[in-house]
Amino acid sequence: MSLTVHAPGLLSTVQDRGRPGHAALGVGSAGAADEVALRLANALVGNARDAAALEFTLVGPRLQLERDALIALTGDCTARCDGDAVPAWRPLRIAAGATLECGALRRGARGYLAVAGGIALPTVLGSRSTDVNAGIGPLGGRALRAGDVLPLGVAAATAQAGRGLPRAPRQGARAANWALDPAPWFDATGQHPLRLLPGSHLDDLDPTSRAALWAETFRIGADSNRVGWRLDGPRLALAAPLQLVSTGVMPGTVQLPPDGTPIVLGVEAPTSGGYPRLGHVIAVDLPRLAQRRPGDALRFAPTDLAAAQRRLLRREQALADLEARLHARLTA
């Protein structure tokens, strides 16, 4: 069974939860920018949480399914199947030969499409994630192109039966009569600040810049991508020049280049860097950052490691509980 790409959309890539553990080789983790949206898309079709799916940016791809399939979309997209609107955040049964157009995102920067069975391209260093910047991953580490044919894995039994799932239509799509509420998991408003752990060089900012980091509003720069988000706004400066050597960095690290424009590293970040490190966006806020579009506003708020760990633990417990409840519904 396969999925054929007729139009790729904007920066549509195959992603799973990434390839951690290779930083010593200079290989970053990559993976879905919004890991929560990926996990929930997989849960809605009965996949394992680390199954490979499609991530798309601002505008999604147009695809055709070879056979009947169970899919789910997460994100706020204007999707259509054979011309008819289809909803996100719920299971959808798609008829063989139907064309799915994921369309433009109304809010947020990224959407996800999971298919029961997952995308079964070969793994690279244990992952099917695409790292476009490094050229690592399936399809030679590149984004989707028109004409790509993506093999699909065997769907779990939860995708084949279950009273909570729609039956296969003769044509087009049929949606389940229930859906997830995205509100607890999907934040594209930017109303809440991103919580920042202090970095090694936070105290090296001059007093005006240190105050501006917490008090001022920044905006996502137009040249932002999966490597990092450049932040337009107040220019930050050090109190005195620093002589630094490169050291380890990871997604969420906030660096300060010489021009004073902060950069928040993304999932395709390098594994080391030599710029001053002002802080680190906590793990539970990285999916929210991933949904910011160019021009969107953001602010920072200070936090500490204990609070960051508590928030991550609460999120993981809530996600695991939701995944279990979805599994029970799909197999009922």
C-alpha positions in Angstrom: 0.0 0.0 0.0 1.3 3.5 -0.8 0.7 7.2 -0.8 1.4 9.2 -4.0 2.4 12.9 -3.8 0.8 15.0 -6.5 1.8 18.4 -5.0 4.1 18.7 -2.0 2.9 21.8 -0.3 5.4 23.9 1.6 8.3 22.0 3.3 6.4 18.8 3.7 8.6 16.1 5.2 8.5 12.6 6.7 9.0 12.9 10.5 8.8 10.7 13.5 10.1 11.5 17.1 13.6 12.0 15.9 17.0 10.3 16.2 18.5 11.3 19.6 21.8 9.8 20.8 24.0 10.8 17.9 25.2 14.2 19.0 28.7 12.9 19.6 28.8 12.2 15.8 27.6 15.7 15.0 24.1 14.4 14.1 21.1 16.3 15.5 17.8 14.7 16.5 15.5 16.3 13.9 12.0 14.8 14.3 8.6 16.5 14.4 8.7 20.2 15.4 5.4 19.8 17.3 5.9 16.4 18.8 2.5 16.5 20.6 0.6 17.0 17.4 2.5 14.1 15.8 1.8 11.8 18.8 -1.9 12.6 18.8 -2.3 12.1 15.0 -0.7 8.7 15.4 -2.9 7.9 18.4 -6.0 8.7 16.4 -5.2 6.0 13.9 -3.9 3.4 16.3 -0.2 3.8 15.4 2.7 3.6 17.9 3.6 7.1 19.1 6.9 7.1 17.2 5.4 6.0 13.8 6.5 8.1 10.8 3.9 10.7 9.5 4.0 13.8 7.4 4.7 17.3 8.7 3.8 20.3 6.5 4.3 24.0 6.9 1.6 26.6 6.2 0.3 24.7 3.2 -0.1 21.0 3.0 0.4 18.5 0.3 -2.1 17.0 -2.2 -2.0 13.2 -2.0 -3.7 10.1 -3.4 -4.1 6.8 -1.5 -3.8 3.5 -3.3 -6.2 1.7 -1.1 -8.7 2.4 1.7 -6.9 3.9 4.6 -7.5 5.4 8.1 -5.9 8.8 8.5 -5.9 11.7 10.9 -4.9 15.3 10.6 -3.8 17.5 13.5 -3.4 21.3 13.2 -5.8 23.9 12.0 -5.9 23.0 8.2 -8.5 23.5 5.5 -8.4 19.9 4.2 -10.6 18.4 1.5 -11.1 14.9 0.1 -12.3 14.8 -3.5 -13.4 18.4 -3.1 -15.4 17.9 0.1 -14.2 19.4 3.4 -12.9 17.0 6.0 -12.2 17.8 9.7 -9.0 17.5 11.7 -8.5 16.0 15.1 -10.5 12.8 14.4 -10.1 9.5 12.5 -11.0 9.7 8.8 -11.6 6.7 6.5 -10.5 7.5 3.0 -11.6 5.5 0.0 -9.1 3.9 -2.4 -8.1 6.3 -5.1 -9.4 9.4 -3.3 -7.4 12.6 -3.4 -6.7 14.3 -0.1 -5.7 18.0 -0.2 -4.4 19.1 3.1 -4.7 22.8 2.2 -3.6 26.0 4.0 -3.4 26.3 7.8 -5.8 28.8 9.2 -3.7 29.2 12.4 -0.4 27.9 13.4 2.6 27.0 11.3 2.6 23.2 11.1 0.1 20.4 10.5 0.5 16.6 10.6 -1.0 13.7 8.7 -0.8 10.2 10.1 -1.9 7.1 8.2 -2.6 3.8 9.9 0.5 1.7 9.6 2.8 4.7 9.3 5.1 5.7 6.5 7.4 2.7 5.9 10.4 4.3 4.3 13.8 2.9 5.4 15.3 4.2 8.6 18.5 6.2 8.8 20.3 5.9 12.2 17.2 4.3 13.6 14.7 7.0 12.5 12.6 8.0 9.6 12.8 11.7 10.4 14.0 14.1 7.7 16.8 16.5 8.6 16.7 18.9 5.6 19.5 21.0 6.8 21.9 18.1 7.2 20.5 16.0 4.3 19.9 13.0 6.5 16.9 10.8 6.4 14.6 9.0 3.9 14.4 10.3 0.4 18.0 11.5 0.7 17.0 13.9 3.5 14.9 16.1 1.4 11.4 17.5 1.5 8.6 15.8 -0.5 8.4 16.3 -4.3 5.6 15.8 -6.8 5.7 12.2 -7.9 7.1 10.7 -4.7 5.5 7.4 -3.8 5.6 6.7 0.0 5.1 3.1 1.1 2.8 2.5 4.1 3.2 -0.1 6.8 0.6 -2.7 7.9 -2.1 -1.1 10.0 -2.6 -2.3 13.5 -5.8 -4.2 14.3 -7.2 -1.0 15.9 -7.3 0.5 12.5 -9.2 -2.4 10.9 -12.1 -2.7 13.3 -13.7 -1.0 16.3 -17.1 0.6 16.9 -15.4 4.0 17.3 -14.2 4.1 13.7 -16.1 5.0 10.5 -16.6 2.3 7.9 -14.9 2.7 4.5 -16.9 4.8 2.1 -17.2 3.9 -1.6 -15.6 7.2 -2.5 -14.3 10.3 -0.7 -14.0 10.3 3.0 -16.0 9.4 6.1 -15.2 10.9 9.5 -15.7 9.4 12.9 -18.6 10.9 14.9 -16.2 11.9 17.7 -13.1 14.1 17.9 -10.3 15.3 20.2 -10.6 18.8 21.7 -7.3 20.4 20.4 -7.5 23.3 22.9 -5.3 21.6 25.6 -2.7 20.5 23.1 -2.6 23.0 20.3 -1.7 26.7 21.0 -1.4 29.0 18.0 -2.4 32.2 19.8 0.9 33.2 21.3 -1.0 34.7 24.3 1.2 32.9 26.9 4.9 33.5 27.3 7.5 30.9 26.5 9.2 29.8 29.7 12.9 30.1 29.7 15.6 28.4 31.8 18.6 30.6 32.5 21.6 30.0 30.2 25.3 30.2 30.9 25.6 33.7 29.7 22.3 35.3 30.8 24.1 37.4 33.4 26.5 38.6 30.8 23.8 40.7 29.2 24.0 44.4 29.9 21.2 45.6 32.3 19.1 47.1 29.6 19.2 44.0 27.5 18.5 41.7 30.5 15.4 43.8 31.3 14.3 43.7 27.6 14.5 39.9 27.4 11.7 39.6 29.9 9.7 42.8 29.3 9.7 43.3 25.5 7.9 41.5 22.7 9.8 39.7 20.0 8.5 38.5 16.6 9.3 35.4 14.5 11.6 36.5 11.7 10.8 35.7 8.1 14.0 33.7 7.6 13.1 31.2 10.4 13.0 27.5 9.7 13.4 24.1 11.4 17.0 24.9 12.2 15.9 27.9 14.3 13.7 30.9 14.9 15.3 34.4 14.4 13.6 36.9 16.7 13.0 40.4 15.4 12.6 43.0 18.1 15.0 44.7 20.6 18.6 44.1 19.9 20.4 42.6 22.9 24.0 43.2 23.9 26.6 41.9 26.3 28.0 44.0 29.0 31.5 43.1 27.8 32.9 40.9 24.9 33.3 37.2 25.6 35.8 34.7 24.2 33.9 31.4 23.8 34.6 28.0 22.4 31.9 25.9 20.8 29.9 23.8 23.2 26.9 21.6 23.1 23.5 23.0 22.1 20.1 21.5 21.4 16.6 22.4 20.3 15.3 25.2 22.5 18.7 26.8 23.2 18.5 30.6 22.8 21.8 32.0 21.3 22.9 35.6 20.8 24.8 36.2 17.6 27.0 39.4 17.3 24.2 41.4 15.6 22.1 41.2 18.8 19.2 39.2 17.2 18.4 36.2 19.4 18.0 32.8 17.8 16.0 29.9 19.3 17.3 26.7 18.0 14.9 24.2 16.4 14.7 20.5 15.8 17.3 20.6 13.0 19.7 22.6 15.2 23.5 21.8 15.0 24.9 19.9 18.0 27.3 22.6 19.0 27.6 26.4 18.8 29.9 29.2 19.9 27.5 32.0 20.4 26.5 33.1 24.0 23.7 31.0 25.4 21.0 33.1 27.1 18.6 30.4 28.1 16.7 27.3 27.0 12.9 27.2 26.1 11.5 24.4 28.3 10.3 21.2 26.6 6.6 21.6 27.2 6.7 25.0 25.4 8.6 23.8 22.3 5.4 22.6 20.5 3.9 26.0 21.1 7.0 27.7 19.6 6.8 25.3 16.6 3.3 26.7 15.8 4.5 30.3 15.5 4.4 31.9 12.0 6.7 34.5 10.7 5.5 37.8 12.2 3.9 36.2 15.2 4.7 37.8 18.6 6.2 36.0 21.5 7.5 36.9 25.0 9.7 35.1 27.5 9.1 34.4 31.2 11.8 33.0 33.6 11.4 29.6 35.2 13.6 27.1 37.0 14.5 23.5 36.4 12.3 22.0 39.0 9.2 23.8 37.6 10.2 22.7 34.0 10.5 19.1 35.1 7.1 19.2 36.9 5.4 20.6 33.8 7.0 18.0 31.6 6.0 15.2 33.9 2.4 16.4 34.0 2.2 16.7 30.2 3.6 13.2 29.7 1.2 11.7 32.2 -1.8 13.5 30.5 -0.6 12.4 27.1 -0.1 8.8 28.1 -3.6 8.8 29.7 -5.2 10.2 26.5 -3.3 7.8 24.3 -4.6 4.9 26.4 -8.2 6.2 26.2 -7.9 6.6 22.5 -6.7 3.0 22.2 -9.6 1.8 24.2 -12.1 3.7 22.0 -10.5 2.4 18.8 -10.7 -1.2 20.0 -14.1 -1.0 21.6 
